């Protein structure tokens, strides 16, 4: 099961509703296939007897190549942004989100 959208939705909800806060992640293994964008004043904290593991899905699109035209040159599992990134855009794209 892919948790990418669930993580991003929880992060965006906290940012929109409170403008700051913590997203708690219980112990377990979580597979993602997309970059998770973390805006300012939002923290992810794992809890439980063991640390949560966030695993990139095998052969996730775009993670095996460089983006020569992007100022960031690659795709990352987690990316700390200046604001909310929506619609599958990358930070720095025109209209990517609130910065």
VENTAPE-V316408 format. One record per backbone hydrogen bond with DSSP energy under -1.0 kcal/mol. CO is the residue of the C=O (numbers start at 1). NH is the residue of the N-H. Records with the same first field share a line. If there is no record, write none. Layout:
CO=NH  NH
This chain:
3=7
4=8
5=9
6=10
7=11
8=12
9=13
10=14
11=15
12=16
13=17
14=18  19
21=43
23=45
25=47
28=53
30=55
31=3
32=57
36=79
38=81
39=42
41=21
43=23
45=25
47=27
53=30
55=32
57=60
60=63
67=70
73=67
77=36
79=38
86=89
90=93
93=96
96=86
